[in-house]
Amino acid sequence: MANTVGPGGRTGIEEDIKEDATELKFPKEFDGQGCDALMTSEVFLLLEHRRQQSEQKEEIEEMNEVFVKTLDYSRRLSRFKNRETIRAVRAIFANKGQLHKYEIAQIANLCPETAEEAKALIPSLEDKMSDEELEELLRELQTKKTFQ
């Protein structure tokens, strides 16, 4: 393979490396220090905070259409409604070092009901933990969703 520089300064070798969430292949920036995968609930809290800040400013900033649509989308799909619940959800995963941050966010976003469903939706979980361990984790997650 020729190692030529392609569009955007990328080499031919780099262009052949494909990102694939099913195999947990992400750009190097995603796996870097200080980078995390956010749950939809966390995105909603951040955007809602930004919206409130905009409303409090003396200068009224018009929120662009993309921001408003993203806020609405995250509001609709947010599984956990408050900061305390989100912290509790993150705490469930704190001792699950075998899970990738992407898998944690996906489990929290999708809230599958069974280990079989979780592994069908997130294929990389297949060899990470036993069905019993995953079922227990999903029960804890469901409890947080129910009692908020």
N, C-alpha and C positions, 0 to 999 in steps of 0.2 A: 504494500500500500504506500502510495506517495504521501509524504508529509508536507503537503502544500498548505499555504495560508488561504483560507476561504473567506467568505463574506463575514464581516464583523471581526476580522482578525483571528478567527478560529482555525485551528489546524485540521487537516483531514482526519486525523486520529480522534480528535475531540468530537468531531461531528458524528462519528460512528457510535459513540457512547450514547445510548438512549436512556432517557428517564423513564422509569417504570415503577409506579407506586406498588403494584402487586408484588414486586421483588425488592421493594424498599430501595430503589435506585433513584436518588435525588441529586440535584445540583449540589456542588460542594458547599455553596453558601447556606443551604438548608441545614446541613449537618454541622455547621460551624458553632462555635461557642456563642452563647447569648441569643441563639435563634431557636424559637419554639413553634410548634404547631398549635394554633389556637382553636379552641372549640367555637362553634357558632355562637354559643351563649356568651363567650368572652368577647367576640367581635361585636355582638349587640351592645354589651355594656360599654365598650370603648366608643362606639359610634353614638350611642345615646348620650354619653358624657360630652362628647364633642358637640352634639346638637344643643345641649343645655348651655354649654359655654358660649356658643354662637348667639343664643337667645339673650344671654346676660350682657353681652357687649353693647355699648352704646351705639356703635355702628352696626346696623343690621346687615349681616352678610347673607346673601341669597345662597341657600344650599343648592348645589348643582343636582341635576336629575340623577346622576349615577349614585351620589351619596344617599339621596332620599330612597332610591330603589334598593340599595344595599342595606340600608337601615330597616326598611320594611321587610325585606327578605330575611334578614337575621332575626328580626322580631318574631316572624312567623315560625321559623325553624328552631328557635332557641328552646332547648329542652329544659334548661335550668334557669330560673328567673331572677335569682339574686346572688350577690357576691358570696355570701356565706355558703350557699349550696354549691357554688362553683368551687370554692376552696375545699369543701368536703369531698367533692368528686375528684379533684386533683389529689387529695390525700389518699383516696382509695388506690390510686395508681402509683403513689410515692414509693412503695416497696416492690413494685413490679419491674425491676431493672431489666428483665428480659424483653420488655415491650419497647418498641420504637415510639418516639414522640408522635409520629404520624398515626400509628395504630391506636394510641391512647385517644387522640383527637377523634379518630373515626368511630371508635367504640362509643365515646361520649356523645358524638353527634347523631349516630344512628340508633343507639340504644337497642341493640338486638335483644331478643327475648331468650334465645337459646345459644349454646355454643355452636351448634350446627349452623344456625343462621349467621352468627358472627363470622365463622370461618368461610361461609359462602360469600358474604359481603366483603370480607377483608382476608383475601387468600393467604397473605403472609403470616397469619395467625396459626396456620395449620400445624406447624411443628414447634410452636413457641411454648405452649402450655397444654396440660391435659384438659379434656372436656370438663372434668369435675372442677378444676381450678377456675376455668373460664366461666362456668355456670355460677360459681360462688361470687366471682367478681361482678357478673351481670346482675345477680340478686342484690348485691350491695348498691349498685348503680340505680337499679329500679327503686330501691328504698329511698334514695336521695331525690329521685324524680317525683315520687309519690308524696313525700312529706316536705313540701316547700310552700 
